[in-house]
Amino acid sequence: MNDISIPIDDIASDVARIGTVLGAAGIGLEGGGVWGPAAHYLVEDGEAAVRALDTAGILGATCREVVVVPLPADRPGALGRMMGALAAAHVPVHAQYSDHDNRKVFVVDDTDAARRALT
C-alpha cells in the first residue's frame, strides 16, 4: 500500500477535485485525511494515483510505501505503545492515520525498521 501526499490550499474544493479525479481513474481511497497544507490518502497503486492527478493538472503529489498494521482498538493505549516502539527504534514518523479496516498507517522513511519495531 502507498500514501499519496497532495498539496492543497482550499480543503473542500481541492479534496473534491482530488476525489473526483481519482474516482474517475478507478483509484479507491482506503483511508487518509488532511493535515496542514497536505492531503494524505492510502491507495493500492500510488504511481497510478500520481499519474492521474498530474494528468488532471493537480501537481506536486508524491507517493511512498507505508507500513500498515492492525490496531487493537479493544486495548486502550495501543496507539501509544505503537508510537513508543517507533520512537524507541528512532523511526521518524511523517504522518499516521487509520484506514477503513481499523489499521494504522505509518508514513515513514524506513519501512523495514518500522515493521521490525512494530512486531
Secondary structure, DSSP 8 states (H G I E B T S, - for coil): -EEEEEE-SSHHHHHHHHHHHHHHTT----BEEEETTEEEEEES-HHHHHHHHHHTT----EEEE-EEEE--TTSTTHHHHHHHHHHHTT--EEEEEEBTTSEEEEEES-HHHHHHHT-
